[in-house]
Amino acid sequence: MRRPRGSIAAFVAGAAAIAILVNALFMQSGPHPAPIFANKPAPVEAPLTGPVAALAPQRKPAEAKAEPARPRSDTVAEIQRELLRRGFYEGTADGVYGPRTDTAIRDFEQAAGMRSSAEPNDMLLASIARSTLRAQPVALPRNDPIAALLAPSGRIVAVQRALTDFGYGPVKPSGIYDTETRTAIERFEKARKRPVTGQVSEQLVRDLAALTGRPLE
């Protein structure tokens, strides 16, 4: 009461503050256009369209897992089955690439007019599967020892092919020991500094097996 002007001014200021708070809290129909403290909403990515989309970096799809390589033994076994059906192979389809399989592949390639490779792969398997070739059986007279001696030998066939592959031929892989085979063996023996015999000996077979990296029998 001693200072009426100051009391009135304080009352008016308090009333004005209360009015401002009531107006801000209860009498506004929407948010303030420029609030002092505001929570910014998280930006929403909109899909790009038009020319801008073509320039934007594209996400790469997840790369497909590479299929495991087919085991070589499975391919060899399939080749053996196909050759067995056509009469070029005698044995079991065990997936082992040995002399019998090598001979059967080369016989088929020769009969089909293919370039000799003897490589058991999917391309060769497809060629055999598409082919209609059949091996021609060799009929031998019964109880004829001379015919048995003159019959084709798998060992001689392997020797003839090895000599041809490494440039000591050409020798036709007939399985029969003839003049061409003898001449090729002599060339090989001279080149290897072995006694020149011209015969299909155990030493010759071992030397050719070491040269080719696989057994001949």
BAFI-3210 file (N, C-alpha, C; in Angstrom, 3 decimals, decimal comma, padded with zeros to 6 digits):
// residues 217
n [1|2|3|4|5|6|7|8|9|10|11|12|13|14|15|16|17|18|19|20|21|22|23|24|25|26|27|28|29|30|31|32|33|34|35|36|37|38|39|40|41|42|43|44|45|46|47|48|49|50|51|52|53|54|55|56|57|58|59|60|61|62|63|64|65|66|67|68|69|70|71|72|73|74|75|76|77|78|79|80|81|82|83|84|85|86|87|88|89|90|91|92|93|94|95|96|97|98|99|100|101|102|103|104|105|106|107|108|109|110|111|112|113|114|115|116|117|118|119|120|121|122|123|124|125|126|127|128|129|130|131|132|133|134|135|136|137|138|139|140|141|142|143|144|145|146|147|148|149|150|151|152|153|154|155|156|157|158|159|160|161|162|163|164|165|166|167|168|169|170|171|172|173|174|175|176|177|178|179|180|181|182|183|184|185|186|187|188|189|190|191|192|193|194|195|196|197|198|199|200|201|202|203|204|205|206|207|208|209|210|211|212|213|214|215|216|217]
n.u [000,822|002,104|003,398|001,556|001,599|003,651|002,629|000,310|001,471|002,895|000,766|-000,582|001,401|001,669|-000,939|-000,920|001,068|-000,147|-002,343|-001,044|000,084|-002,256|-003,406|-001,479|-001,408|-004,010|-005,752|-004,971|-005,467|-003,799|-000,342|002,364|003,609|006,354|007,971|009,996|011,337|011,417|010,678|012,279|010,906|011,717|013,356|011,656|012,276|011,589|010,577|012,552|011,776|011,473|013,985|015,869|015,869|017,139|019,755|020,487|022,353|022,055|020,914|022,646|021,503|021,488|024,189|024,014|024,662|027,488|027,365|028,637|031,530|031,328|032,308|035,181|035,207|032,518|031,843|033,526|032,430|029,873|030,620|031,789|029,506|027,975|029,699|029,817|027,213|027,313|029,140|031,875|033,317|034,499|033,811|033,315|031,354|033,036|034,069|036,787|039,568|041,247|043,464|041,639|039,402|040,591|041,358|038,833|037,640|039,298|038,874|036,200|036,364|037,913|036,225|034,124|035,268|036,428|038,663|041,458|041,549|041,070|040,195|038,318|035,553|032,654|031,892|032,811|031,253|028,682|028,924|029,205|026,757|024,974|025,618|025,077|026,665|027,991|030,118|032,007|031,945|034,647|034,883|036,275|037,806|036,958|038,934|041,391|044,636|046,501|044,984|044,336|046,803|047,202|045,208|043,824|045,595|045,165|047,252|049,150|047,689|047,592|050,326|050,806|049,197|050,366|052,921|052,248|051,059|053,234|054,831|056,244|055,165|053,350|051,162|048,792|046,247|045,765|046,127|047,627|050,780|052,885|054,830|054,961|054,553|056,798|058,855|058,259|058,683|061,415|062,396|061,633|063,142|065,770|065,744|065,482|067,803|067,998|068,549|068,122|065,443|062,896|060,728|057,750|058,327|058,734|060,264|059,862|057,126|057,147|058,712|057,092|054,835|055,893|056,391|053,889|052,567|050,662|049,424|049,820|048,464]
n.v [-001,212|001,132|001,708|002,213|002,394|000,684|-001,749|-001,982|-002,124|-004,518|-006,306|-006,010|-006,931|-009,619|-010,537|-010,233|-012,108|-014,486|-014,474|-014,736|-017,319|-018,864|-018,380|-019,472|-022,179|-023,228|-021,933|-021,995|-023,103|-024,695|-025,846|-023,592|-021,430|-020,903|-022,360|-022,183|-024,369|-027,275|-030,567|-032,117|-033,915|-037,235|-037,630|-038,768|-041,099|-040,658|-042,360|-042,030|-040,542|-040,252|-038,500|-038,137|-040,472|-042,234|-041,364|-041,804|-043,866|-047,352|-049,996|-052,983|-056,253|-059,036|-061,183|-064,297|-067,427|-069,205|-072,266|-075,357|-076,873|-079,665|-082,885|-084,504|-087,264|-087,948|-087,073|-088,722|-091,227|-091,009|-090,811|-093,325|-094,959|-094,201|-094,963|-097,665|-098,473|-098,265|-100,081|-099,527|-099,600|-101,699|-102,820|-101,528|-098,686|-096,804|-094,312|-093,905|-092,816|-094,675|-096,901|-098,489|-096,826|-094,664|-095,885|-096,589|-094,075|-092,981|-094,828|-094,313|-091,609|-091,904|-093,488|-091,713|-089,728|-087,617|-085,165|-086,364|-086,347|-087,354|-086,323|-086,327|-084,634|-082,445|-081,666|-083,717|-085,780|-084,921|-085,140|-087,899|-088,761|-087,738|-089,180|-091,882|-094,010|-097,322|-099,769|-101,979|-105,365|-107,706|-110,661|-113,710|-116,751|-119,825|-121,717|-121,339|-120,994|-119,473|-117,374|-116,208|-115,210|-113,316|-111,550|-108,304|-106,404|-104,920|-103,784|-103,259|-101,439|-099,280|-098,664|-097,959|-095,673|-093,941|-093,638|-092,327|-089,981|-088,609|-088,038|-090,092|-091,576|-091,513|-094,005|-096,440|-097,159|-100,153|-102,346|-104,430|-105,801|-104,469|-103,488|-100,674|-100,127|-101,323|-099,738|-097,245|-097,805|-098,306|-095,754|-094,376|-095,728|-095,119|-092,335|-092,244|-093,362|-096,118|-099,692|-100,672|-102,428|-102,669|-103,986|-104,706|-104,277|-104,714|-102,635|-100,694|-100,182|-099,124|-096,813|-095,348|-095,005|-093,377|-091,152|-090,327|-089,954|-091,560|-094,894|-097,442|-099,765]
n.w [000,000|000,480|-001,881|-004,294|-007,126|-007,958|-007,077|-008,607|-011,166|-010,967|-010,627|-013,041|-014,830|-013,996|-014,583|-017,345|-018,069|-017,269|-019,005|-021,455|-021,226|-020,956|-023,437|-025,151|-024,433|-024,406|-026,151|-028,820|-032,159|-033,698|-034,237|-033,457|-035,988|-036,029|-033,914|-030,935|-029,753|-031,378|-032,557|-035,099|-037,789|-038,949|-042,061|-044,973|-047,425|-050,731|-053,686|-056,607|-059,699|-063,285|-065,254|-063,244|-061,775|-063,493|-063,381|-060,788|-058,517|-058,798|-056,765|-056,375|-057,054|-054,787|-055,192|-056,823|-055,371|-056,363|-058,118|-056,928|-058,416|-060,653|-059,619|-061,024|-061,142|-061,315|-063,883|-065,408|-064,760|-065,941|-068,630|-068,961|-068,656|-070,902|-072,986|-072,445|-073,047|-075,769|-076,553|-076,567|-074,284|-071,720|-068,631|-065,296|-064,360|-062,641|-062,272|-062,371|-064,092|-066,131|-067,998|-069,541|-069,817|-071,117|-073,540|-074,531|-074,908|-076,877|-078,940|-079,511|-080,342|-082,626|-084,208|-084,516|-085,964|-084,669|-083,275|-081,590|-078,140|-075,602|-073,215|-070,407|-070,233|-069,871|-072,419|-074,090|-073,031|-073,785|-076,568|-076,904|-075,863|-077,745|-079,971|-082,276|-082,704|-082,722|-081,350|-083,357|-083,051|-082,904|-084,490|-083,695|-084,809|-083,240|-080,939|-082,228|-082,182|-083,620|-084,638|-082,243|-081,406|-083,346|-082,833|-082,024|-079,573|-076,421|-075,069|-077,059|-078,543|-076,758|-076,658|-079,345|-079,605|-077,739|-078,852|-081,224|-080,246|-079,204|-081,347|-082,647|-084,580|-087,654|-086,244|-086,808|-084,532|-084,254|-082,696|-083,464|-083,923|-086,187|-089,109|-089,098|-086,403|-085,269|-086,412|-085,282|-082,583|-082,608|-083,267|-080,973|-079,023|-079,849|-079,451|-076,703|-075,952|-075,572|-075,831|-079,165|-080,107|-081,147|-080,126|-078,217|-075,212|-071,598|-070,612|-072,563|-072,195|-069,589|-069,990|-071,773|-070,189|-068,184|-069,732|-070,663|-068,293|-067,186|-066,483|-068,955|-069,019]
ca.u [000,000|002,989|003,741|000,425|001,914|004,418|001,751|-000,562|002,281|003,179|-000,482|-000,846|002,378|001,303|-002,138|-000,539|001,780|-001,145|-003,135|-000,215|000,175|-003,564|-003,593|-000,565|-001,651|-005,401|-006,603|-004,417|-006,073|-002,752|001,002|002,924|004,341|007,803|008,222|011,388|011,824|010,595|011,265|012,262|010,526|012,705|013,067|011,108|012,821|010,581|011,172|012,884|011,137|011,896|015,420|016,704|015,977|018,124|021,100|020,770|023,006|021,136|021,377|022,897|020,867|022,408|024,768|023,635|025,762|028,014|027,177|029,917|031,975|031,014|033,516|035,660|034,854|031,134|031,875|034,142|031,463|028,839|031,234|031,923|028,170|027,588|030,546|029,420|025,977|027,626|030,080|033,274|033,968|034,233|034,168|032,311|031,376|033,504|034,552|038,251|040,091|042,379|043,779|040,454|038,596|041,354|041,247|037,448|037,418|040,025|038,175|034,989|036,753|038,355|035,040|033,285|036,007|036,736|040,072|041,798|041,898|041,005|039,971|036,948|034,871|031,225|031,738|032,952|030,074|027,559|029,152|028,914|025,320|024,250|026,046|024,391|027,687|028,128|031,382|031,883|032,649|035,577|034,611|037,473|037,530|037,110|039,990|042,405|045,722|047,151|044,101|044,442|048,049|047,080|044,086|044,257|045,994|044,967|048,562|049,753|046,919|048,052|051,673|050,696|048,657|051,370|053,971|051,703|050,827|054,488|055,552|057,082|054,384|052,034|050,893|047,372|046,018|045,042|046,340|048,403|052,193|053,222|056,083|054,883|054,735|058,203|059,657|058,011|059,350|062,856|062,646|061,515|064,285|066,944|065,636|065,658|069,110|067,803|068,885|067,109|064,893|061,660|059,752|056,886|058,929|058,334|060,973|059,168|055,860|057,458|059,169|055,943|053,982|056,524|056,294|052,489|052,086|049,585|049,740|049,308|047,673]
ca.v [000,000|002,287|002,023|001,691|002,274|-000,551|-002,905|-002,088|-002,579|-005,950|-007,042|-006,015|-007,819|-011,016|-010,885|-010,384|-013,382|-015,567|-014,452|-015,274|-018,770|-019,473|-018,293|-020,382|-023,575|-023,721|-021,212|-022,082|-024,196|-025,495|-025,547|-022,281|-021,534|-020,837|-022,647|-022,061|-025,741|-028,156|-031,852|-032,276|-035,280|-037,974|-037,501|-039,951|-041,214|-040,845|-042,961|-041,098|-040,818|-039,404|-038,536|-038,211|-041,873|-042,899|-040,966|-042,234|-045,192|-048,463|-051,028|-054,257|-057,399|-059,975|-062,125|-065,688|-068,285|-070,031|-073,695|-076,061|-077,568|-081,084|-083,704|-085,137|-088,682|-088,083|-086,941|-089,945|-092,321|-090,840|-091,166|-094,781|-095,545|-093,978|-095,803|-099,048|-098,717|-098,305|-101,170|-099,097|-099,730|-102,935|-102,648|-100,889|-097,220|-096,482|-092,934|-093,889|-092,669|-095,565|-097,277|-098,942|-095,656|-093,913|-096,597|-096,499|-092,713|-092,812|-095,624|-093,579|-090,425|-092,336|-093,926|-090,553|-088,758|-086,472|-084,941|-087,131|-085,537|-088,242|-085,507|-086,596|-083,431|-082,406|-081,552|-085,066|-086,531|-084,522|-085,696|-089,336|-088,946|-087,435|-090,056|-093,171|-094,985|-098,563|-100,436|-103,183|-106,473|-108,481|-112,089|-114,535|-118,186|-120,544|-122,731|-121,082|-120,310|-118,479|-116,207|-115,562|-114,464|-112,189|-110,701|-107,007|-106,384|-103,620|-103,232|-102,710|-100,237|-098,192|-098,304|-097,282|-094,333|-093,123|-093,304|-091,342|-088,711|-087,911|-087,760|-091,193|-092,276|-091,984|-095,439|-096,712|-097,940|-101,372|-103,406|-105,495|-105,442|-104,484|-102,803|-099,281|-100,127|-101,635|-098,571|-096,202|-098,212|-098,102|-094,314|-094,015|-096,292|-094,323|-091,027|-092,433|-093,992|-097,490|-100,680|-100,664|-103,770|-102,611|-104,889|-104,185|-104,854|-104,096|-101,368|-099,753|-099,804|-098,247|-095,521|-094,631|-094,613|-092,218|-090,025|-089,881|-089,629|-092,466|-096,272|-097,863|-100,985]
ca.w [000,000|000,489|-003,278|-005,085|-008,560|-008,164|-006,880|-009,781|-012,304|-010,776|-010,878|-014,492|-015,473|-013,711|-015,344|-018,762|-018,228|-017,175|-020,247|-022,545|-021,045|-021,269|-024,884|-025,835|-024,096|-024,524|-027,084|-030,174|-032,942|-034,338|-033,747|-033,793|-037,268|-035,824|-032,500|-030,506|-029,594|-032,236|-032,937|-036,559|-038,190|-039,740|-043,501|-045,648|-048,775|-051,773|-054,883|-057,665|-060,984|-064,383|-065,612|-062,048|-061,384|-064,356|-062,990|-059,418|-058,456|-058,574|-055,854|-057,045|-056,382|-054,131|-056,140|-056,598|-054,961|-057,454|-057,911|-056,812|-059,623|-060,656|-059,457|-062,256|-061,128|-061,787|-065,339|-065,943|-064,614|-066,969|-069,914|-068,983|-068,886|-072,295|-073,834|-072,192|-073,811|-077,200|-076,808|-076,654|-072,971|-070,997|-067,226|-064,449|-064,358|-061,296|-062,220|-062,356|-065,455|-066,296|-069,383|-070,282|-070,168|-072,116|-074,817|-075,006|-075,401|-078,147|-079,955|-079,906|-081,099|-083,953|-084,965|-084,794|-086,755|-083,827|-082,942|-080,399|-076,975|-074,438|-072,023|-069,944|-069,782|-070,195|-073,874|-074,624|-072,603|-074,638|-077,910|-076,849|-075,639|-078,990|-081,047|-082,457|-083,077|-081,969|-081,624|-084,167|-082,396|-083,732|-084,366|-083,840|-084,904|-081,985|-080,822|-083,248|-081,470|-084,483|-084,655|-080,934|-081,379|-084,258|-082,425|-081,499|-078,171|-075,778|-074,716|-078,280|-078,881|-075,887|-077,098|-080,634|-079,406|-077,048|-079,818|-082,157|-079,540|-078,935|-082,572|-083,139|-085,581|-087,213|-086,175|-086,671|-083,312|-084,637|-081,715|-084,111|-084,075|-087,608|-089,450|-088,641|-084,948|-085,007|-086,771|-084,294|-081,342|-082,803|-083,156|-079,563|-078,293|-080,193|-078,805|-075,257|-075,761|-075,121|-076,870|-080,226|-080,321|-081,916|-079,529|-077,140|-074,010|-070,340|-070,527|-073,438|-071,558|-068,460|-070,501|-072,326|-069,065|-067,545|-070,639|-070,717|-066,954|-066,781|-066,864|-070,260|-068,871]
c.u [000,865|003,341|002,626|000,756|002,700|003,566|000,857|000,218|002,600|001,950|-000,768|000,121|002,060|000,089|-001,818|000,176|000,823|-001,955|-002,343|-000,120|-001,132|-003,798|-002,718|-000,913|-003,054|-006,191|-006,042|-005,016|-005,046|-001,401|001,483|003,735|005,855|008,114|009,713|012,017|010,898|011,366|011,144|011,888|011,605|012,374|012,612|011,624|011,697|011,244|011,400|012,222|011,730|013,382|016,330|016,900|017,012|019,548|021,473|021,422|022,003|021,751|021,527|022,176|021,916|022,894|024,384|024,862|026,188|027,825|028,527|030,244|031,685|032,294|033,886|035,256|033,423|031,072|032,447|033,162|030,356|029,381|031,366|030,578|027,751|028,408|030,202|028,162|026,263|028,697|031,531|034,040|033,545|034,725|033,022|032,471|031,739|034,039|036,060|038,751|041,379|042,606|042,555|039,594|039,282|041,230|039,847|037,157|038,087|039,370|036,924|035,349|037,203|037,162|034,161|033,988|036,347|038,239|040,389|042,231|041,970|040,860|038,528|036,288|033,418|030,989|031,844|031,739|028,864|027,698|028,826|027,418|024,515|024,541|025,209|025,379|027,643|029,453|031,130|032,646|033,532|035,329|035,877|037,080|037,786|038,228|041,043|043,546|046,413|046,312|044,172|045,706|047,965|045,963|044,609|044,526|045,793|046,271|049,229|049,017|047,399|049,444|051,612|050,182|049,666|052,480|053,489|051,546|052,113|055,410|056,464|056,357|054,456|051,897|049,393|047,143|045,169|045,144|047,145|049,832|052,580|054,513|056,080|055,118|056,188|059,097|059,493|058,698|060,859|063,222|062,610|062,731|065,577|066,918|065,872|066,996|068,979|068,307|067,760|066,673|063,658|060,557|058,938|057,334|058,391|059,020|060,298|057,883|056,121|057,890|057,998|055,000|054,566|056,381|054,880|051,954|050,918|049,947|049,119|048,417|046,849]
c.v [001,276|002,690|001,496|001,519|000,984|-001,786|-003,115|-002,620|-004,068|-006,794|-007,150|-006,946|-009,297|-011,453|-011,103|-011,712|-014,564|-015,638|-015,056|-016,802|-019,467|-019,464|-019,303|-021,841|-024,061|-023,082|-021,203|-023,291|-025,100|-025,140|-024,188|-022,407|-021,489|-021,105|-022,527|-023,434|-026,653|-029,419|-032,024|-033,702|-035,912|-037,879|-038,833|-039,970|-041,495|-041,448|-041,923|-041,523|-039,902|-039,510|-038,654|-039,654|-042,602|-042,572|-041,457|-043,606|-046,271|-049,473|-052,348|-055,372|-058,320|-061,008|-063,546|-066,508|-069,172|-071,505|-074,398|-076,828|-079,063|-081,896|-084,404|-086,596|-088,904|-087,997|-088,197|-091,109|-092,225|-091,205|-092,679|-095,459|-095,393|-094,846|-097,274|-099,404|-098,890|-099,336|-100,780|-099,372|-101,040|-102,766|-102,011|-099,377|-096,739|-095,062|-092,801|-093,827|-093,471|-095,917|-097,727|-097,768|-094,827|-094,557|-096,468|-095,118|-092,515|-093,623|-094,902|-092,371|-090,792|-092,750|-092,742|-089,512|-087,497|-086,348|-085,619|-086,203|-086,380|-087,448|-085,703|-085,340|-083,475|-082,303|-082,929|-085,913|-086,205|-085,106|-087,188|-089,568|-088,685|-088,441|-091,340|-094,271|-096,204|-099,211|-101,715|-104,319|-107,228|-109,967|-112,888|-116,007|-118,873|-121,581|-122,585|-120,316|-119,251|-117,207|-115,467|-114,725|-113,211|-111,225|-109,372|-107,065|-104,982|-102,956|-102,590|-101,453|-099,047|-097,722|-097,511|-095,850|-093,417|-092,711|-092,241|-089,987|-087,917|-087,860|-088,857|-092,006|-091,559|-093,508|-095,618|-097,585|-099,186|-102,468|-104,566|-104,999|-105,591|-103,693|-101,356|-099,193|-100,376|-100,415|-097,451|-096,528|-097,992|-096,617|-093,874|-094,500|-095,522|-092,974|-091,128|-093,083|-095,355|-098,443|-100,775|-102,101|-103,740|-103,468|-104,174|-104,851|-104,150|-102,740|-100,302|-099,258|-098,856|-096,864|-094,701|-094,171|-093,409|-090,975|-089,438|-089,475|-090,468|-093,891|-096,625|-099,074|-100,890]
c.w [000,000|-000,927|-004,181|-006,552|-008,828|-008,000|-008,094|-010,988|-012,188|-011,058|-012,367|-015,218|-015,240|-014,482|-016,813|-019,001|-018,187|-018,463|-021,412|-022,438|-021,401|-022,767|-025,611|-025,619|-024,462|-025,651|-028,508|-030,893|-033,603|-033,788|-034,222|-035,075|-037,114|-034,358|-032,194|-030,385|-030,389|-032,542|-034,442|-036,927|-039,052|-041,213|-044,085|-047,068|-049,760|-052,995|-055,965|-058,965|-062,038|-064,663|-064,405|-061,619|-062,227|-063,953|-061,607|-059,422|-058,084|-057,626|-056,595|-056,311|-055,791|-055,135|-055,785|-056,237|-056,125|-057,120|-057,828|-058,089|-059,509|-060,502|-060,760|-062,309|-061,608|-063,313|-065,985|-065,870|-065,663|-068,351|-070,029|-069,258|-070,341|-073,246|-073,659|-072,975|-075,292|-077,548|-076,917|-075,358|-072,335|-069,562|-066,471|-064,509|-062,957|-061,172|-062,195|-063,795|-065,578|-067,751|-070,182|-070,726|-071,242|-073,490|-075,393|-075,575|-076,758|-079,272|-080,440|-080,763|-082,503|-084,808|-085,354|-085,646|-085,985|-083,621|-081,611|-079,278|-075,712|-073,146|-071,549|-069,396|-070,244|-071,701|-074,541|-074,260|-073,470|-076,044|-077,943|-076,712|-076,911|-080,096|-081,080|-082,853|-082,158|-082,344|-082,403|-083,486|-083,389|-083,472|-084,642|-083,974|-083,561|-082,084|-081,921|-082,576|-082,310|-084,536|-083,328|-080,827|-082,238|-083,880|-081,874|-079,993|-077,604|-075,411|-075,931|-078,717|-078,055|-076,296|-078,397|-080,460|-078,717|-078,003|-080,800|-081,488|-079,362|-080,153|-083,084|-084,209|-086,923|-087,248|-085,993|-085,445|-083,591|-083,594|-082,253|-084,332|-085,545|-087,832|-088,961|-087,139|-084,594|-085,293|-085,739|-082,967|-081,453|-082,696|-081,691|-078,766|-078,592|-079,476|-077,300|-074,909|-075,081|-076,199|-077,887|-080,494|-081,212|-081,342|-078,441|-075,846|-072,761|-070,167|-071,379|-072,780|-070,390|-068,935|-071,051|-071,215|-068,334|-068,403|-070,660|-069,354|-066,491|-067,190|-068,205|-070,156|-067,601]
res [m|r|r|p|r|g|s|i|a|a|f|v|a|g|a|a|a|i|a|i|l|v|n|a|l|f|m|q|s|g|p|h|p|a|p|i|f|a|n|k|p|a|p|v|e|a|p|l|t|g|p|v|a|a|l|a|p|q|r|k|p|a|e|a|k|a|e|p|a|r|p|r|s|d|t|v|a|e|i|q|r|e|l|l|r|r|g|f|y|e|g|t|a|d|g|v|y|g|p|r|t|d|t|a|i|r|d|f|e|q|a|a|g|m|r|s|s|a|e|p|n|d|m|l|l|a|s|i|a|r|s|t|l|r|a|q|p|v|a|l|p|r|n|d|p|i|a|a|l|l|a|p|s|g|r|i|v|a|v|q|r|a|l|t|d|f|g|y|g|p|v|k|p|s|g|i|y|d|t|e|t|r|t|a|i|e|r|f|e|k|a|r|k|r|p|v|t|g|q|v|s|e|q|l|v|r|d|l|a|a|l|t|g|r|p|l|e]
***
